[in-house]
Each structure stands twice: as C-alpha cells, then as structure tokens.
Amino acid sequence: MLVAHYEELADCVLRLLGEEDRGRVYHRQWCARVFAEALVGLKSTDRKRYLAQVVAICDVYMWKLLRRDAGLSRDQTELALIELLAPLTKEDQ
C-alpha cells in the first residue's frame, strides 16, 4: 500500500515539500488513518511514539532513499518497508 501510494504520488509529494507544513500534516493524518488498527489500545505516550515511528518510516524521503538512491526495485522497496514496519504493526511479513 505504501509503495503504491508513493509510486503514484511521490513526485507530487516531493514538490509539495515546498509547502512542508501542509505536507507534514497530511502525511501524519494519512499514517494515523492507515495504521489506526496498530495504534488502537495504546497508552497516549506509546501511541504518540509509535505514530512518530510510523511517520518516520513512511516518510517520502525513506521511500526515496530505498527506491531512488539505493536503486531497489518496487518489490524490494515494499519488502524493506514491511520489514521496518513489522515490529510496530505486528503484521507477519
């Protein structure tokens, strides 16, 4: 889901970073919505930390580092992100 999101929107998102504050709010809201299930039931401080970690891992610059800078394929980028998110989302890879 994340890689598909960036494959479609990354170039636009990178341009929007010129409007960084708005982009940051949109990204945090997107992460909170997409990963809502993983955040349910956490204490406020834990939820805040987990959401911050998810936001960092899902940042467009992380995608850029993996996909553009490291030259990973789309599938390998997706796998790398799943591996990074797995401890937070408790999803099986």
C-alpha positions as a printed Julia matrix, in Angstrom:
93×3 Matrix{Float64}:
  0.0     0.0    0.0
  2.74    2.48   0.92
  4.86    1.81  -2.17
  1.79    2.02  -4.43
  0.96    5.31  -2.72
  4.42    6.71  -3.48
  4.65    5.24  -6.98
  1.54    7.26  -7.77
  2.2    10.39  -5.72
  5.9    10.64  -4.79
  6.95   13.17  -7.4
  4.0    15.37  -6.47
  4.68   14.89  -2.75
  8.3    15.87  -3.22
  7.18   19.08  -4.96
  4.73   19.72  -2.14
  7.55   19.63   0.35
  7.99   23.25  -0.66
  4.8    23.58   1.37
  6.32   21.45   4.1
  3.96   22.25   6.96
  0.85   21.29   5.0
  2.56   18.2    3.63
  3.69   17.13   7.1
  0.15   17.43   8.48
 -1.29   15.47   5.53
  1.32   12.73   5.93
  0.75   12.36   9.69
 -3.02   12.18   9.15
 -2.56    9.6    6.38
 -0.34    7.43   8.63
 -2.76    7.73  11.57
 -5.61    6.61   9.3
 -3.78    3.78   7.5
 -2.15    2.4   10.66
 -5.07    3.12  13.01
 -5.54   -0.55  13.88
 -1.94   -0.87  15.09
 -2.39    2.19  17.33
 -5.63    1.06  19.0
 -5.38    0.37  22.71
 -2.01    2.0   23.23
 -1.46    4.44  26.08
 -1.26    8.03  24.9
  2.53    8.27  25.23
  3.04    4.92  23.48
  0.6     5.85  20.71
  2.41    9.16  20.17
  5.8     7.39  19.95
  4.52    4.59  17.68
  2.83    7.08  15.36
  6.04    9.14  15.21
  7.98    5.99  14.27
  5.43    5.06  11.58
  5.51    8.61  10.22
  9.33    8.47  10.01
  9.44    5.07   8.32
  6.7     6.04   5.86
  8.26    9.4    5.03
  8.71   10.05   1.32
 12.44   10.51   1.93
 12.64    6.93   3.24
 10.99    5.79   0.0
 13.45    7.98  -1.95
 16.44    6.53  -0.08
 15.35    2.98  -0.82
 13.85    3.35  -4.3
 15.82    6.13  -5.95
 19.11    6.36  -4.05
 19.65    2.64  -3.3
 18.11    1.57  -6.61
 15.83   -1.06  -5.09
 13.01   -2.39  -7.22
  9.45   -1.55  -6.29
  9.02   -5.04  -4.78
 12.27   -4.8   -2.79
 11.32   -1.32  -1.57
  7.97   -2.63  -0.42
  9.62   -5.57   1.37
 12.14   -3.27   3.09
  9.33   -1.04   4.36
  7.29   -4.04   5.54
 10.34   -5.3    7.44
 10.84   -1.9    9.06
  7.16   -1.53   9.97
  6.59   -5.13  11.13
  7.7    -4.59  14.75
  5.29   -1.66  15.02
  2.31   -3.12  13.22
  2.81   -6.68  14.47
  1.97   -7.9   10.97
  3.53  -11.03   9.57
  5.8   -10.49   6.63
